[in-house]
Amino acid sequence: MLVLGFEPNLRWRTFTDEVVALARDLGVELVVTLGALLADVPHTRPAPVTGSASDEKLVEELGLTASRYEGPTGIVGVLHDACRREGLPSASLWAAVPHYASLAASPKAAVALCSRLAGLLGAPIDISELERAAEAYERQVSEAVAQDDETESYVRELERRRDALGDDLDVPSGDTLAAELTRFLREHEERRRDETED
């Protein structure tokens, strides 16, 4: 069963109750949600995927790296809570996308999520079209980044950090990301102000 749509603005409890009831009626054994989060990751590297599941045993069984996110929730959190209450196993996969390119859809995130989902379900997913789109995305974002020395320098630093972490990527919390972005924007504005005063 595949559910695709926008996050509802109202009646979250009714929405989640109906999704869980439908999953039960159709014999769904595992509910998996997919999403993306803004993070300080470079667009030139594969999108890292974190995940969580309804219990620690499921996290281990599915080979997920548990997210440490603490903060406001959306429909995904409410849906997983409803699944937990009903005893329906659930997992959530999140791809990290670069915050400095947040206005563009990220095919790299879609590639990462589909690849991880295919492994989780043990079923192949054809991602060849997404991979071509991901290559075009990387070229376009690289061209845009190259037009601003500060952003280009920032991306190089993100690449250095990502390469140093290897497979042990630790996606930051929302608070960490907000603080880092605020610091970067403040420093960027101060440099521009200094340049115009000279």
C-alpha positions in Angstrom: 0.0 0.0 0.0 1.4 3.4 -0.9 0.0 6.6 0.5 1.2 9.8 -1.2 -0.1 13.3 -0.3 0.3 16.5 1.5 0.5 16.8 5.3 -3.1 17.5 6.5 -3.7 20.8 8.2 -6.6 19.6 10.4 -7.9 16.4 12.0 -4.5 14.6 12.4 -6.0 12.1 14.8 -8.8 11.2 12.3 -6.3 11.0 9.4 -3.9 8.7 11.3 -6.7 6.5 12.7 -8.0 6.0 9.1 -4.5 5.2 7.7 -3.8 2.7 10.5 -7.3 1.1 10.1 -6.7 0.8 6.4 -3.2 -0.7 7.0 -4.8 -3.2 9.4 -7.6 -4.1 6.9 -5.0 -4.7 4.1 -2.7 -6.8 6.3 0.2 -4.4 6.3 3.0 -5.8 8.3 5.3 -2.7 8.5 4.5 1.0 8.0 7.4 3.0 6.5 7.4 6.8 6.1 9.9 8.7 3.9 10.9 12.3 4.4 13.7 14.8 4.1 15.2 17.2 6.5 17.4 20.3 6.1 20.9 19.7 7.4 24.5 21.0 7.0 25.4 18.4 4.3 27.1 19.1 1.0 25.2 18.6 -2.3 28.2 17.0 -3.8 28.0 13.8 -1.6 25.3 11.1 -1.4 22.4 12.2 0.8 22.7 10.5 4.2 19.7 8.6 5.5 18.8 8.3 9.2 15.9 6.3 10.5 13.9 5.4 13.5 11.5 2.6 14.3 8.8 1.8 16.7 11.1 -0.1 19.0 14.9 -0.7 19.5 14.6 -4.3 18.3 13.1 -3.2 15.0 15.9 -0.5 14.7 18.5 -3.2 15.0 16.6 -5.7 12.8 16.2 -3.2 10.0 19.8 -1.9 10.3 18.7 1.7 11.0 20.7 4.4 12.7 18.4 6.0 15.2 17.8 9.7 14.8 18.4 11.9 17.8 15.9 14.6 16.7 14.1 16.4 19.4 11.7 19.1 18.6 8.3 19.8 17.0 6.6 16.9 15.3 4.5 16.7 12.2 2.1 14.1 10.8 4.8 11.5 10.6 5.4 11.5 14.3 1.7 11.4 15.0 1.3 8.5 12.5 4.1 6.5 14.1 2.6 7.1 17.6 -0.7 5.8 16.3 1.0 2.7 14.9 2.8 2.1 18.2 -0.5 2.4 20.1 -2.1 -0.2 17.7 0.9 -2.6 17.9 1.7 -2.0 14.2 5.5 -2.0 13.5 6.6 1.2 11.9 9.8 2.8 10.6 10.7 6.2 9.3 13.5 7.1 6.9 14.8 10.6 6.5 17.3 11.9 3.9 19.4 14.9 4.8 19.4 17.6 2.2 21.6 20.7 2.0 19.9 23.7 3.7 21.6 26.2 1.3 19.8 24.5 -1.6 16.4 24.1 0.1 14.4 25.7 -2.6 15.2 23.0 -5.1 13.8 19.4 -4.9 16.7 17.0 -4.2 16.8 14.0 -6.5 19.8 12.9 -4.5 17.6 12.5 -1.4 15.0 10.6 -3.5 17.8 8.2 -4.7 19.0 7.7 -1.1 15.5 7.0 0.2 14.5 4.7 -2.6 17.8 2.7 -2.3 17.3 2.4 1.4 13.6 1.5 1.1 14.5 -1.2 -1.5 16.9 -2.8 0.9 14.5 -2.6 3.7 11.7 -4.2 1.7 13.9 -6.6 -0.1 12.4 -5.5 -3.4 14.1 -3.8 -6.4 13.3 -0.1 -7.2 14.4 1.3 -10.6 16.1 4.5 -9.7 18.0 5.1 -13.0 15.9 8.2 -13.9 16.4 9.6 -10.4 20.1 9.0 -10.7 20.2 11.1 -13.9 18.2 13.8 -12.3 20.6 13.7 -9.3 23.6 14.3 -11.6 21.9 17.3 -13.2 20.9 18.6 -9.7 24.5 18.4 -8.5 25.7 20.3 -11.6 23.1 23.0 -11.3 23.7 23.6 -7.5 27.5 23.6 -8.1 27.1 26.3 -10.7 25.0 28.4 -8.3 27.4 27.9 -5.4 30.4 28.8 -7.6 28.9 32.3 -8.0 29.4 33.2 -4.4 32.8 32.8 -2.8 31.4 32.6 0.8 29.0 29.8 -0.1 31.6 28.0 -2.1 33.9 28.1 0.9 31.2 26.9 3.2 30.4 23.9 0.9 34.1 23.0 0.8 34.1 22.9 4.6 30.9 20.7 4.6 32.6 18.4 2.1 35.7 18.2 4.4 33.6 17.4 7.4 31.5 14.8 5.5 34.6 13.1 4.1 36.2 13.0 7.6 33.1 11.3 9.1 32.9 8.6 6.5 30.0 6.3 7.2 29.6 7.6 10.7 27.5 10.6 9.7 25.8 12.3 12.6 22.9 14.4 11.3 22.6 17.4 13.5 19.6 18.3 15.6 17.3 21.1 14.4 18.7 23.5 17.0 22.3 22.8 15.9 21.4 23.4 12.3 19.6 26.6 13.1 22.5 27.9 15.2 25.0 27.0 12.4 22.9 28.6 9.7 22.4 31.8 11.8 26.1 32.0 12.5 26.9 31.5 8.8 24.4 34.2 7.7 25.6 36.6 10.3 29.2 36.2 9.3 28.3 36.4 5.6 26.4 39.7 6.2 29.2 41.1 8.3 31.7 40.4 5.5 29.5 42.0 2.9 29.0 45.0 5.1 32.8 45.3 5.5 33.4 45.0 1.8 30.9 47.8 1.0 32.4 50.1 3.6 35.9 49.7 2.1 
